[in-house]
């Protein structure tokens, strides 16, 4: 095995007690076959169920479990995981198992092929295999056009929940980030590009996702939140130049945090 690179894979999770152990074991099965050593960091976004306890009891090797008391949102959870990451490649993947974990290997290979700063898993890559509802496709395309209009980005899918970064990118970008919930993926890409990390490319993924309850209140709040947060990123990026000139040096990591590591 080639240990020239060390990979940190972050898995943000919220209310996933029924599937989390199966999800992490599925991810680990893929990681055991890659040519790099690795660690998994599962970030449990709030004390809302027994996710932390189930992972602790499973005692999965090479896995660190992090939990804080209050739910803050997926983007915040990812940033917490990045704060503790040791890898010179740092990746995250959603915990819900909609994205096939074989995409991990695909993104790593693209990282090497392109000598990239960031590789983004993309539903719109020609080689991607995706299954999701017509309504989801309409919303996704509408959001893509909205982002393209505001930011003129060449990435066709900023929101798929799997991405990989060089650690040096995150060292520069992390202290600048603000988003906690809906548009953190986009913020990462926008801020990285503003700071000169322009080697950002897409890789194919296999995704099986169906938004069955688009009309429920929680989902509609998420959709509205996504567009509001995207406008806020535009304001900070292009009106106030916040991301270029702010001097934050803290990620706001909670003072009380539970961490359990398994070697």
C-alpha positions in Angstrom: 0.0 0.0 0.0 1.2 3.5 -0.9 1.1 5.8 2.1 2.3 8.9 0.3 -1.1 10.5 1.1 -3.3 10.3 4.1 -7.0 10.7 3.6 -9.5 12.0 6.1 -13.1 11.2 5.2 -15.8 13.2 7.1 -19.3 12.0 7.5 -21.8 14.5 8.9 -24.9 12.9 10.3 -28.2 13.9 11.8 -31.0 11.6 13.1 -29.4 8.6 11.4 -29.4 6.1 14.3 -31.2 3.4 12.2 -28.6 3.4 9.3 -25.4 5.0 10.6 -23.5 1.8 11.5 -24.4 0.2 8.2 -23.4 3.4 6.3 -20.0 3.7 8.0 -19.2 0.0 7.5 -20.1 0.4 3.8 -17.8 3.4 3.5 -15.0 1.6 5.3 -15.2 -1.4 3.0 -14.4 1.0 0.1 -11.6 2.8 2.0 -9.9 -0.5 2.9 -9.3 -1.0 -0.8 -7.7 2.4 -1.6 -4.0 2.8 -1.8 -3.8 5.4 1.0 -4.0 5.1 4.8 -7.1 6.9 6.1 -9.3 8.0 9.0 -13.0 8.4 9.2 -14.5 11.3 11.2 -18.2 11.0 11.9 -19.7 14.3 13.2 -23.0 13.8 15.0 -24.8 17.1 14.6 -26.5 17.4 18.0 -27.7 15.2 20.8 -31.0 14.3 19.2 -31.0 10.4 19.1 -28.7 7.4 19.8 -26.4 7.8 16.8 -23.3 8.5 18.9 -24.0 5.5 21.2 -24.6 3.1 18.3 -21.3 4.1 16.7 -19.5 3.9 20.0 -20.9 0.3 20.6 -19.9 -0.7 17.0 -16.3 0.3 17.7 -15.4 0.6 14.0 -11.6 0.8 13.5 -9.9 4.0 12.2 -13.1 5.9 13.2 -13.5 9.0 15.3 -16.9 10.0 16.5 -17.6 13.7 17.4 -20.8 15.0 18.9 -21.8 18.4 20.3 -25.0 19.2 22.2 -26.9 21.6 19.8 -27.9 20.9 16.2 -26.2 23.5 13.9 -26.6 22.1 10.4 -24.7 19.9 7.9 -22.3 22.6 6.8 -21.3 23.4 10.3 -20.8 19.6 11.1 -18.5 19.3 8.1 -16.4 22.3 9.2 -16.1 20.7 12.7 -14.8 17.5 11.1 -12.4 19.5 8.9 -11.0 21.2 12.1 -10.0 17.8 13.5 -8.9 16.2 10.2 -5.3 15.0 9.9 -5.2 14.1 6.2 -3.5 15.9 3.4 -6.5 15.0 1.4 -9.8 15.8 3.1 -13.1 14.5 1.8 -16.7 14.4 2.9 -19.7 12.3 2.0 -23.3 12.3 3.1 -24.3 9.7 5.6 -27.7 8.8 4.1 -26.4 6.2 1.6 -28.0 7.9 -1.4 -24.5 8.4 -2.8 -22.7 5.1 -3.6 -19.4 4.9 -1.6 -17.5 3.8 -4.7 -17.6 7.4 -5.6 -14.8 7.9 -2.9 -12.3 6.0 -5.1 -13.5 7.9 -8.2 -12.9 11.3 -6.6 -9.5 10.3 -5.3 -8.4 9.1 -8.8 -9.6 12.4 -10.4 -7.7 14.3 -7.7 -4.5 12.6 -8.9 -5.3 12.7 -12.6 -5.9 16.5 -12.6 -3.5 17.4 -9.7 -6.6 19.3 -8.6 -7.3 21.6 -5.6 -10.8 20.3 -5.3 -12.8 17.5 -7.0 -16.6 17.8 -6.8 -18.9 14.8 -7.2 -21.5 15.8 -9.8 -24.9 14.5 -10.8 -24.4 16.2 -14.2 -21.2 14.5 -15.1 -21.8 12.5 -18.3 -20.7 9.3 -16.6 -22.8 9.8 -13.5 -25.7 7.4 -12.8 -28.5 9.1 -11.0 -32.1 8.2 -10.0 -34.2 11.0 -8.6 -37.6 12.4 -9.1 -38.7 14.7 -11.9 -39.5 17.5 -9.3 -36.0 17.0 -7.8 -34.4 17.4 -11.3 -36.4 20.6 -12.0 -35.4 22.1 -8.6 -31.8 21.0 -9.1 -31.6 22.5 -12.6 -33.2 25.7 -11.4 -30.7 26.1 -8.6 -27.8 25.3 -11.0 -29.0 28.2 -13.3 -29.4 30.5 -10.3 -25.8 29.8 -9.1 -24.4 30.1 -12.6 -26.1 33.5 -13.0 -24.8 34.8 -9.7 -21.3 33.3 -9.7 -20.4 32.3 -13.3 -19.0 29.0 -12.0 -18.1 26.2 -14.4 -19.2 23.5 -12.0 -22.5 22.1 -13.0 -23.4 20.6 -9.6 -22.3 22.3 -6.4 -24.6 20.5 -4.0 -24.0 16.7 -4.4 -22.8 15.6 -1.0 -19.3 14.3 -1.8 -16.2 16.4 -2.4 -12.5 16.2 -1.8 -10.0 18.9 -1.0 -6.3 19.4 -0.6 -5.6 20.2 3.0 -3.8 23.5 2.0 -7.0 24.7 0.4 -9.0 24.2 3.7 -6.2 25.8 5.8 -6.8 29.0 3.8 -10.5 28.8 3.4 -12.0 27.4 6.6 -11.5 30.5 8.8 -13.5 32.5 6.2 -16.6 30.4 6.2 -19.9 31.4 7.6 -22.7 29.1 6.3 -24.0 26.5 8.7 -26.9 24.8 7.0 -28.0 25.0 3.4 -25.3 26.4 1.1 -22.0 25.5 2.7 -20.9 23.4 -0.3 -21.3 26.4 -2.6 -19.6 28.7 -0.1 -16.5 26.4 0.1 -16.2 26.5 -3.7 -16.7 30.3 -4.0 -14.2 31.2 -1.3 -11.6 28.7 -2.6 -11.9 30.2 -6.1 -11.6 33.8 -4.7 -8.4 32.8 -2.9 -6.8 31.4 -6.1 -7.6 27.7 -5.9 -9.0 27.5 -9.4 -8.2 23.8 -10.2 -11.7 22.6 -9.4 -13.1 19.7 -11.5 -16.1 17.3 -11.5 -16.2 13.6 -11.2 -19.0 11.1 -11.8 -21.1 9.6 -9.0 -23.8 7.0 -8.6 -26.8 8.5 -6.8 -30.2 7.1 -5.9 -32.3 9.8 -4.3 -36.0 10.6 -4.4 -37.5 13.6 -2.7 -40.8 11.9 -1.9 -42.1 14.7 0.3 -41.4 17.9 -1.5 -44.5 19.6 -0.2 -43.9 19.1 3.5 -43.0 22.2 5.5 -39.5 21.1 6.5 -38.5 20.4 2.9 -40.0 23.7 1.7 -38.0 25.6 4.4 -34.9 23.9 3.2 -35.5 25.0 -0.4 -36.2 28.6 0.7 -33.2 28.5 3.0 -31.0 27.3 0.1 -31.9 30.3 -2.0 -31.6 32.8 0.9 -28.2 31.5 1.9 -27.0 31.6 -1.7 -27.9 35.2 -2.0 -26.1 35.8 1.3 -22.9 34.2 -0.2 -23.3 36.5 -3.2 -23.5 39.5 -0.9 -20.4 38.6 1.0 -18.5 37.6 -2.0 -19.3 40.4 -4.4 -20.8 43.3 -2.5 -18.8 43.5 0.8 -15.7 41.3 -0.3 -16.0 39.7 3.2 -14.3 36.5 2.1 -11.2 38.4 1.0 -10.8 40.8 3.8 -12.3 39.3 7.0 -9.7 38.1 9.6 -11.6 35.5 11.5 -9.3 33.0 13.1 -11.8 30.7 14.8 -14.3 28.2 13.5 -16.6 28.5 16.5 -16.0 24.9 17.6 -18.2 24.1 20.7 -16.4 24.2 24.0 -18.2 21.0 25.2 -17.7 18.2 22.7 -17.7 14.5 22.9 -15.0 12.6 21.1 -14.4 8.8 20.9 -11.6 7.4 18.7 -11.2 3.7 17.6 -7.8 2.7 16.2 
